[in-house]
Amino acid sequence: MVVAEARDGWPKPLDVGNGQVCASFALDGSWLSLGCAHPRRGFAELTGAPPFDEASRGQADAVRRHRRELTLASHAALRLTGAVPELVPGPRLPGRLRWSGADRAASYEVEAWAAAGQPAVVQRHRWRAGPDRRPRRLALVASARIERPSFAEITEVSPLPPLPSRTAATAEGTVLHLVAPALPAAARLEVDVAGGATSGWRVDAGAARLAISWDPGQEPAFELTIVWALAPGDPPAPDGRRPPGPGRSPARPLPARLHVPARLRPRLARLIDGVLDYVLGCTALTVAHGERCILTDHRLLQLSWTRDAYYQALLLLAARQVEPEAVTVVAQHLRWLWVRCDRGPDGWMRSHLASGAVKDRAFQADQQLYPVLELLDYREAAGAWPEAPPGCAGWGDLLAETWRALPIDPELGLVAGQENPADDPASLPYLLSTQVLLWHTATRLLSRAGELRLDAVALAGAADTVRTAIRERFACPGPFGTQWAYEIDGRGRYRRYHDANDLPTAFAPLWGLCPAEDPEWSSTMRFAFDRANPGWSPGRWGGLGSGHTPGSWPLGDVQEWVVASLSGQTGQAERVLERLLAVAAPDGLLPEAYDSGTGRWLARHWFAWPGAVLAALALGAADRPAGPPVVATR
């Protein structure tokens, strides 16, 4: 295939999945990866990209270079070579990817989809002969290995020791078998040729090759179907060659407190549908029967943060009227989160493998609260609690235990953490956005205290204490009047800053902590979107960013859209929302950061969180009562 690393409109590769496996394709249709959750290693992936250099752990530039390499067609795991017209991606369909191209010899169409209910992805190539009827010679080249991903992070805490990555390849006609005993995991690559001829796979050192010939003079139509399956054990021969049907009804933005002008609603609806496809297909992955992990993405960091997972689950619940699977998927994630996930005495850690094991052993206070909120959101959406964990009489005792384990200072009423939501070490122990989240969680628990048999008086007291502490202890001078500090030590020291990762601060009026007219909250958010904030990234595409990664962040744009909407600045809200839609890829995904001068994507070509929170808010998730309950199916 013709290598095409970047095109207008597609700043990232194309992705498809079915909750069992997930795949990525380059813009030219080359197959970049196929991955699945692994019960022991967390994740297994077929890839052709160079492995991460372990000597570069913790070096931000090296990590970003490696992430960029994962997007390149030149590092494809499987590519079609020879007399192949150049392909361009076509309009996205639910659950299906499309490309098209043509030359004098033929018109050319390619589709890819995940096989329904099976750990496999299918790619189908179709040619129709043109005026030039000379014979063509093609070849499929597989240069893939199966490995556990490197999980290379900007801020490393607990890197895993590398595993042997030897992959053995054997062939039986048009079936190629790949086995990685050290994981263990196995893949089966089956090719069907209609209208052409092949003698089968030939395995050489470092690659396997399937030669194909097509004579358009004899056969005016030619079809090549590739089915690639991956599993921790030996994958079965899949039977999923029919593309999926039309899928669910489109999800439409709802009238809400957040400003969505009519002219942007169709584009926002397409973004919502694309993010839903990505979450259901590529990040909400089956780990065991009735259990799903929700990953932050399926290519760069195939790990679970409870924060990222919460906003993806929030989107699913908000879309439950158009997505029949949504409530059941969240119930399965809650089972994974509260049963399989290794919490230990300190609760959830920074990140976990899909197996439930801890990956990064660092404590973030807000990540103890998001699982509680997800459970409460599920209760409102489904009209009932999910099945309680084994050995637990009900959710009340478990929630009470989780609340008691929070490191809340008895004098201050504030909860402390080691890291902030950007995964960076906290400068001071008490983070404003986490205290806002603590108040929100306490008030949400209070609304269910009766049925959970929780101590309503204690919860009300905790909520009152933290609200008062925010008023009294976080107040500090700012360029626009008294504002709230980003973090404090509770004894007079404070840090004035705001970060794109700290959504709860912007959400404070949505949740009811304060009115949008509150002068201190208003000054805080005005500071957040000003050059006075070290987290602001100036430029034509300037916006709120983070010290973690330079540039404007879509998560910061989401905050600015929320704040402008709540403050009655509809013009600014519309401009920010239009910028988000301009930055978004055609599949709805948003990057971690983009260039504040040009709008070009800078970091993380795969990242579910920003698209999920935007889509969830557009569906009214944070500012309206829950709709009619939707009962989960088993």
C-alpha positions in Angstrom: 0.0 0.0 0.0 1.1 3.6 -0.6 2.4 5.0 2.7 0.3 8.0 3.8 1.2 9.2 7.2 -1.0 12.4 7.4 -3.9 13.8 5.6 -6.2 16.7 6.1 -9.2 15.7 8.3 -7.6 12.5 9.8 -4.9 13.4 12.4 -4.9 9.9 13.7 -5.2 6.2 12.6 -8.6 4.5 12.2 -9.9 2.2 14.9 -12.5 -0.6 15.2 -13.4 -3.1 17.9 -16.1 -5.2 19.5 -15.3 -5.2 23.2 -13.3 -8.5 22.8 -10.6 -7.2 20.4 -9.6 -3.8 19.0 -7.6 -2.9 16.0 -6.0 0.2 14.4 -5.4 0.9 10.7 -3.2 3.5 9.1 -4.7 6.1 6.8 -3.7 4.0 3.8 -5.5 0.9 5.1 -2.4 -0.9 6.4 -3.1 -2.9 9.6 -1.2 -1.4 12.5 -2.4 -3.5 15.5 -4.8 -6.0 17.0 -5.2 -6.1 20.8 -7.2 -7.8 23.5 -7.3 -7.8 27.3 -5.1 -10.5 28.9 -6.1 -12.2 32.2 -2.4 -12.4 33.3 -0.5 -9.7 31.5 -3.2 -7.1 31.2 -3.1 -6.7 27.5 -1.7 -8.5 24.4 -1.1 -6.8 21.1 -0.1 -7.7 17.6 2.1 -4.9 16.3 4.9 -4.2 13.8 6.2 -1.1 15.5 9.7 -1.0 17.0 9.6 -1.9 20.7 10.1 0.9 23.2 13.7 1.3 24.4 13.7 0.4 28.1 16.7 2.6 28.6 14.5 5.6 27.8 12.0 5.0 30.6 10.8 8.3 32.1 12.2 10.4 29.2 9.3 12.4 27.9 10.7 13.0 24.5 11.5 9.3 24.0 8.0 8.3 25.1 6.4 10.8 22.7 8.6 9.6 19.8 7.5 6.0 20.5 3.8 7.0 20.6 4.2 8.7 17.3 5.8 5.6 15.8 2.7 3.6 16.7 0.7 5.7 14.2 3.0 5.2 11.2 2.0 3.0 8.2 5.7 2.2 7.8 5.4 0.2 11.0 2.3 -1.8 9.9 1.9 -5.3 11.2 0.2 -6.3 7.9 0.4 -4.5 4.6 -0.7 -5.2 1.0 2.1 -4.4 -1.4 2.4 -4.4 -5.2 0.2 -2.7 -7.8 -2.2 -1.1 -5.3 -3.9 2.2 -5.9 -3.5 4.9 -3.2 -6.3 4.8 -0.7 -8.0 7.5 1.3 -10.4 7.0 4.3 -14.1 7.3 3.5 -17.0 8.5 5.7 -17.3 6.6 8.9 -20.2 4.1 9.3 -21.3 2.6 12.7 -18.8 -0.2 13.4 -17.2 -0.1 10.0 -14.1 1.6 8.5 -13.9 2.4 4.7 -11.3 3.4 2.2 -11.4 3.9 -1.5 -9.0 4.5 -4.4 -8.7 4.0 -8.2 -6.2 3.9 -11.1 -6.5 3.0 -14.8 -6.6 -0.7 -14.0 -9.2 -0.8 -11.3 -11.5 0.9 -8.8 -10.6 -0.2 -5.3 -12.6 -0.3 -2.0 -11.7 -1.6 1.4 -13.8 -2.1 4.5 -12.9 -3.3 8.0 -15.1 -4.4 10.9 -14.9 -6.4 14.1 -16.5 -9.9 13.9 -19.7 -10.0 16.0 -19.2 -11.9 19.2 -15.7 -13.2 18.2 -12.1 -12.2 19.0 -11.4 -11.2 15.4 -11.4 -8.3 13.0 -12.1 -8.6 9.3 -10.7 -6.5 6.4 -12.1 -6.9 2.9 -10.5 -5.5 -0.3 -12.5 -5.3 -3.5 -11.3 -4.5 -7.0 -13.3 -3.8 -10.2 -11.3 -4.0 -13.4 -10.8 -0.8 -15.4 -9.5 -0.1 -19.0 -6.0 -1.5 -18.2 -6.5 -5.3 -18.1 -2.9 -6.3 -17.6 -2.3 -9.0 -14.8 -1.4 -7.7 -11.4 0.9 -9.1 -8.7 0.2 -8.3 -5.1 1.6 -9.6 -1.8 0.4 -9.5 1.8 3.4 -9.0 4.2 3.0 -9.8 7.9 5.8 -8.4 10.0 3.9 -8.7 13.3 4.9 -9.9 16.7 2.7 -10.5 19.8 3.7 -8.7 22.9 2.6 -7.1 26.1 2.7 -3.3 25.4 5.4 -1.2 27.0 2.9 1.1 28.9 5.5 3.8 28.5 4.5 6.9 30.5 5.6 10.5 30.8 5.8 10.1 34.6 6.9 6.6 35.4 6.2 5.2 38.9 6.2 1.4 38.7 7.5 0.2 35.3 6.9 -3.5 34.7 10.0 -5.7 33.9 10.2 -6.4 30.2 9.0 -9.8 29.0 10.5 -12.0 26.2 8.7 -11.1 23.0 9.6 -13.9 20.7 6.8 -14.8 18.3 6.8 -18.1 16.4 5.1 -18.2 13.0 3.9 -21.3 11.1 1.7 -21.5 8.0 -0.9 -23.9 6.6 -1.8 -22.7 3.2 -3.6 -19.4 3.5 -3.7 -19.6 7.3 -0.8 -18.0 9.3 -0.4 -18.9 13.0 1.5 -16.7 15.4 2.3 -17.8 19.0 4.0 -15.9 21.8 4.6 -18.5 24.6 5.9 -16.1 27.2 2.5 -14.3 27.4 0.9 -16.7 26.4 -1.1 -15.5 23.4 -1.8 -16.7 19.9 -3.1 -15.2 16.7 -4.7 -16.7 13.6 -4.5 -14.9 10.2 -6.7 -16.4 7.5 -6.9 -15.1 4.0 -9.5 -15.9 1.3 -8.9 -15.0 -2.3 -11.8 -14.8 -4.8 -11.1 -14.0 -8.4 -7.3 -14.4 -8.0 -4.8 -17.0 -7.1 -2.3 -17.7 -4.3 0.1 -20.5 -3.3 -0.2 -19.7 0.4 2.0 -18.1 3.1 5.7 -18.4 3.0 7.4 -17.8 6.4 10.8 -16.1 6.3 13.0 -14.6 9.0 11.2 -11.5 10.4 8.2 -11.6 8.1 5.7 -13.9 6.3 4.6 -13.3 2.7 1.5 -14.3 0.8 1.9 -13.8 -3.0 -1.3 -13.1 -4.9 -2.0 -12.8 -8.6 -5.0 -11.3 -10.4 -5.7 -11.3 -14.1 -8.4 -8.7 -14.7 -8.8 -9.9 -18.3 -10.0 -13.2 -17.0 -11.7 -12.1 -13.8 -13.1 -8.5 -13.8 -13.8 -8.6 -10.0 -11.3 -9.6 -7.3 -11.9 -9.9 -3.6 -9.4 -10.4 -0.8 -10.7 -11.1 2.7 -8.5 -11.1 5.7 -9.6 -12.4 9.1 -7.3 -11.9 12.0 -8.1 -13.3 15.5 -6.2 -12.9 18.7 -6.7 -14.5 22.1 -4.8 -15.4 25.3 -5.3 -19.0 24.3 -5.6 -20.5 20.8 -8.2 -18.4 19.0 -10.9 -20.3 17.1 -11.3 -20.0 13.4 -13.7 -17.1 13.3 -16.8 -16.9 11.1 -17.5 -13.2 11.0 -17.1 -12.1 7.4 -20.4 -10.3 7.1 -20.2 -6.6 8.0 -22.3 -5.3 10.8 -25.8 -3.9 10.2 -27.0 -0.3 10.6 -26.5 -0.2 14.4 -28.1 2.0 16.9 -30.0 5.2 16.5 -27.9 8.4 16.5 -27.3 10.0 19.8 -28.5 13.6 19.8 -27.3 16.5 22.0 -30.0 17.5 24.5 -31.2 20.9 25.5 -29.3 21.6 28.7 -27.7 24.3 30.8 -24.7 24.1 28.6 -24.9 26.1 25.4 -25.0 24.1 22.1 -26.1 26.2 19.2 -28.4 24.6 16.6 -25.8 24.9 13.8 -23.2 22.8 15.8 -25.6 20.1 16.9 -25.2 17.8 13.8 -21.4 17.9 14.2 -21.6 17.3 17.9 -24.0 14.4 17.3 -21.4 12.8 15.0 -18.7 13.2 17.6 -20.9 11.5 20.3 -21.6 8.5 18.0 -17.9 8.2 17.2 -16.8 8.3 20.8 -19.5 5.8 21.8 -18.2 3.4 19.1 -14.7 3.8 20.4 -15.6 3.2 24.1 -17.8 0.2 23.4 -15.4 -1.3 20.8 -11.9 -0.5 22.0 -11.7 0.6 25.6 -14.6 -1.2 27.5 -13.0 -4.7 27.0 -14.2 -8.0 28.3 -11.9 -9.5 30.9 -14.0 -12.4 32.1 -17.6 -13.4 31.8 -19.7 -10.5 33.1 -16.7 -8.3 33.7 -15.2 -5.4 31.7 -12.3 -3.1 32.3 -12.5 0.4 30.8 -9.1 1.5 29.5 -7.8 5.0 28.9 -7.0 4.0 25.3 -6.2 0.8 23.4 -2.8 1.7 21.9 -0.6 3.9 24.1 -1.6 3.2 27.7 -3.8 0.1 27.9 -4.4 0.7 31.6 -7.4 1.8 33.7 -7.6 5.0 35.6 -10.8 5.2 37.6 -11.1 8.9 36.6 -10.9 8.2 32.9 -13.2 5.2 33.2 -15.7 7.2 35.1 -16.3 9.7 32.3 -16.6 6.9 29.8 -19.1 5.1 32.0 -20.9 8.5 32.4 -21.2 8.7 28.6 -22.6 5.2 28.4 -25.3 5.9 31.0 -26.1 9.2 29.3 -26.6 7.4 26.0 -28.6 4.5 27.4 -31.8 5.4 25.5 -30.0 4.8 22.2 -27.4 2.2 23.1 -29.0 -1.0 24.5 -25.7 -2.3 25.8 -24.8 0.8 27.8 -26.2 0.0 31.2 -25.1 -3.7 31.1 -21.5 -2.6 30.1 -21.3 -0.2 33.1 -22.6 -3.0 35.4 -19.9 -5.2 34.1 -17.3 -2.5 34.7 -18.5 -2.0 38.3 -18.1 -5.7 38.9 -14.5 -5.5 37.6 -13.9 -2.2 39.6 -15.1 -3.4 42.9 -14.3 -7.2 42.8 -11.4 -8.0 40.4 -9.5 -4.7 40.8 -6.7 -5.0 43.4 -7.5 -2.2 45.8 -5.5 -3.2 48.9 -5.5 -1.2 52.1 -5.0 2.2 50.3 -7.7 1.8 47.7 -7.3 2.2 44.0 -3.9 3.2 42.8 -3.0 5.5 39.9 -3.5 2.9 37.3 -4.4 -0.8 37.0 -3.9 -3.5 34.3 -7.0 -5.0 32.7 -6.2 -8.1 34.8 -7.0 -5.9 37.9 -3.4 -5.9 39.1 -1.8 -2.6 40.1 0.4 -1.0 37.5 1.4 2.4 39.0 1.5 2.3 42.8 0.8 6.0 43.5 -2.2 7.4 45.5 -4.5 9.9 43.9 -7.3 10.9 46.2 -9.8 11.8 43.5 -9.6 8.2 42.1 -11.0 6.9 45.3 -14.2 8.9 44.7 -14.9 8.2 41.1 -15.9 4.6 41.6 -18.4 5.7 44.3 -19.9 8.2 41.8 -20.1 5.6 39.1 -22.0 3.3 41.3 -24.4 6.1 42.3 -24.8 7.1 38.6 -25.7 3.5 37.8 -28.3 3.4 40.5 -30.0 6.5 39.1 -29.8 5.3 35.5 -30.8 1.6 36.1 -33.3 2.2 38.9 -31.5 -0.4 41.1 -28.1 -1.3 42.4 -26.0 -3.8 40.5 -25.3 -7.2 42.1 -23.3 -6.7 45.3 -19.8 -8.2 45.4 -19.5 -11.8 46.7 -19.5 -12.0 50.5 -21.0 -8.5 50.8 -24.6 -8.2 52.1 -25.1 -5.0 50.2 -23.4 -1.9 48.9 -23.9 0.1 52.0 -21.2 -1.6 54.1 -18.7 -1.5 51.2 -19.3 2.2 50.5 -19.1 3.0 54.2 -15.8 1.2 54.4 -14.5 3.0 51.3 -15.5 6.4 52.8 -13.8 5.6 56.1 -10.6 4.7 54.3 -10.2 8.2 52.8 -7.3 10.1 54.3 -9.4 13.0 55.4 -7.7 15.2 57.9 -9.9 15.3 61.1 -9.2 18.9 61.7 -9.4 20.3 58.2 -12.0 18.0 56.7 -9.9 17.8 53.5 -8.6 14.7 51.7 -4.9 14.5 50.8 -3.2 12.9 47.8 0.3 12.1 46.6 -0.4 13.0 43.0 -2.6 15.4 41.1 -5.0 14.3 38.3 -2.2 15.0 35.7 -0.2 12.1 37.3 2.4 14.6 38.6 3.5 14.8 42.2 1.4 17.2 44.3 3.3 20.3 45.4 0.9 20.6 48.4 -1.3 17.9 49.8 -4.8 19.3 49.4 -6.0 19.9 45.8 -9.0 22.1 45.2 -10.6 20.0 42.5 -10.4 16.9 44.7 -12.2 18.7 47.6 -14.9 19.8 45.2 -15.2 16.2 44.2 -15.3 15.1 47.8 -18.2 17.5 48.5 -20.0 16.2 45.4 -19.5 12.6 46.5 -20.7 13.2 50.0 -23.9 15.0 48.9 -24.6 12.2 46.4 -24.1 9.6 49.0 -26.3 11.6 51.4 -29.2 11.4 48.8 -29.0 7.6 49.1 -28.1 7.3 52.8 -31.5 5.8 53.7 -31.5 2.9 51.3 -27.7 2.3 51.9 -28.0 2.6 55.7 -25.2 5.2 55.8 -24.7 7.7 58.6 -26.6 10.7 57.1 -25.5 13.1 59.8 -21.8 12.3 59.3 -22.1 12.7 55.5 -23.9 16.0 55.9 -21.2 17.2 58.3 -18.4 16.1 56.0 -20.0 18.0 53.1 -20.5 21.1 55.2 -17.0 21.0 56.5 -15.3 20.7 53.1 -17.5 23.4 51.6 -16.5 25.7 54.4 -12.9 24.8 54.0 -13.0 25.6 50.4 -14.4 29.0 51.2 -12.0 29.8 54.1 -8.8 27.9 53.4 -8.5 28.0 49.6 -9.3 31.7 49.3 -6.2 33.6 48.1 -5.6 36.9 46.2 -5.6 36.8 42.5 -5.4 39.1 39.5 -9.2 39.3 39.3 -10.0 39.5 43.0 -10.1 36.8 45.7 -10.1 33.3 44.1 -9.5 29.7 45.1 -6.0 28.3 45.1 -5.1 25.2 43.1 -3.7 23.4 46.2 -2.9 24.2 49.8 -1.2 22.7 52.8 -4.0 23.8 55.2 -1.6 25.9 57.2 -1.3 29.0 55.1 0.8 27.9 52.1 -1.0 27.8 48.7 -0.3 27.5 45.0 -2.1 29.6 42.4 -2.5 27.6 39.2 -5.2 25.8 37.3 -4.9 22.7 35.1 -6.9 21.1 32.2 -7.1 17.9 34.2 -9.1 19.4 37.1 -12.6 19.3 35.8 -14.4 19.3 39.1 -13.5 22.9 39.8 -15.2 24.0 36.6 -18.2 21.8 37.4 -18.8 23.2 40.8 -22.0 25.2 39.8 -23.2 22.2 37.8 -23.0 20.1 40.9 -24.4 22.7 43.2 -21.4 23.6 45.3 -21.9 27.3 44.4 -23.9 29.4 42.0 -22.3 30.5 38.7 -22.4 34.1 40.0 -20.2 33.2 43.0 -17.4 35.8 42.9 -14.6 33.6 44.1 -15.4 30.8 41.7 -15.8 33.3 38.9 -12.4 34.8 39.7 -10.9 31.3 39.8 -12.1 30.4 36.4 -11.3 33.8 34.9 -7.8 33.3 36.1 -7.8 29.7 34.7 -8.4 31.1 31.1 -5.9 33.9 31.3 -2.2 34.4 30.6 -1.7 34.9 34.4 -2.2 31.2 34.8 1.0 29.2 34.2 -1.3 26.5 32.8 -2.6 28.7 30.0 -1.2 28.1 26.5 -1.3 31.3 24.4 -1.8 31.5 20.6 -4.4 31.6 17.8 -5.6 28.2 19.1 -4.7 29.1 22.7 -6.5 27.4 25.6 -6.1 25.9 29.0 -3.4 23.3 29.1 -1.2 21.5 31.7 2.3 21.5 33.0 2.2 17.8 32.2 2.3 18.3 28.4 2.7 21.6 26.5 -0.1 22.9 24.3 -3.8 23.5 24.5 -5.8 20.7 25.9 -9.3 19.6 24.9 -10.0 18.9 28.6 -9.3 22.6 29.2 -11.6 23.6 26.3 -14.4 21.5 27.8 -13.9 23.4 31.1 -14.0 26.7 29.2 -17.2 25.7 27.4 -18.9 24.7 30.7 -17.8 27.9 32.4 -18.8 30.2 29.6 -22.2 28.4 29.3 -22.9 28.7 33.1 -21.8 32.4 33.1 -24.1 33.3 30.3 -21.3 34.0 27.8 -23.0 32.2 24.9 -20.8 33.7 22.2 -17.6 32.4 24.0 -19.2 29.0 24.7 -20.0 28.7 21.0 -16.5 29.6 19.9 -14.9 27.1 22.3 -17.3 24.3 21.2 -16.6 25.1 17.6 -12.9 24.9 18.3 -13.3 21.5 19.9 -15.2 20.2 16.9 -12.6 21.6 14.6 -9.8 19.8 16.5 -11.7 16.5 16.8 -10.9 13.7 14.4 -13.7 12.4 12.1 -14.2 9.5 14.5 -14.9 12.0 17.3 -11.7 11.4 19.3 -9.7 14.3 20.7 -6.0 14.4 21.6 -4.4 15.1 24.9 -2.9 18.3 23.6 -2.8 20.3 20.3 -0.5 23.1 19.1 -1.9 26.5 20.4 -0.6 28.2 17.3 -1.8 25.8 14.6 -4.3 23.4 16.1 -2.2 20.5 15.0 -2.4 17.4 17.3 0.7 17.2 19.6 0.1 14.4 22.1 -1.8 11.1 22.4 -3.5 10.2 19.2 -5.6 7.8 21.3 -7.3 9.2 24.4 -10.9 8.4 25.4 -11.4 10.8 28.3 -11.8 14.2 26.5 -14.2 13.0 23.9 -16.1 11.0 26.5 -16.6 13.9 28.9 -17.6 16.3 26.0 -20.1 13.8 24.7 -21.5 13.0 28.1 -22.1 16.7 28.9 -23.7 17.2 25.5 -26.2 14.5 26.4 -27.0 16.3 29.7 -25.2 13.9 32.0 -24.2 16.4 34.6 -27.0 18.9 34.7 -30.3 17.1 34.6 -32.2 14.4 36.6 -31.7 10.9 35.4 -34.2 9.8 32.7 -36.4 6.7 32.8 -34.5 3.7 34.3 -33.1 1.2 31.8 -32.8 -2.2 33.3 -29.5 -4.0 32.7 -29.5 -7.4 31.0 -27.3 -10.3 31.9 
